[in-house]
Amino acid sequence: MSDQPKQINFTIVPADDVASAPRTYSNFCSIAHTPFDFTLTFCEVMPLSDKEIKDAEHDHVVRAPVRAKIVVPVQFVPNLIAALQEHWRVFSESYNTVGWNKGGGPIH
């Protein structure tokens, strides 16, 4: 018998169970890293009130509610970047006539 482990190839797909993982809207992402992982903190930034604008003028900080904090291992990041670039390419080609997409560059 061979001591070689059997290799099995498979594809991982999300099990769309809405009850356990509801959709969460975010329009801002802060990224931090350690030598071991990356943390993506997703926030929802709403239009600012007059008071929040004055506070931001003074402190130069706007606090946004955190909607999700995702920690991924460093080894995961290159595949995430590649997947985002590929989806952005397909999206851009599919919606190239949309007015806001005519600039061609990323939206920050």
QUIMOMO-V966308 format. One record per run of one state. SS is the DSSP state (a for helix, b for strand, c for the rest). FROM is the first residue (numbers start at 0). LEN is the number of residues. If there is no record, write none. Layout:
ss,from,len
SS,FROM,LEN
SS,FROM,LEN
//
This chain:
ss,from,len
c,0,27
b,27,6
c,33,3
b,36,8
c,44,5
a,49,10
c,59,5
b,64,9
a,73,21
c,94,4
a,98,5
c,103,5
//
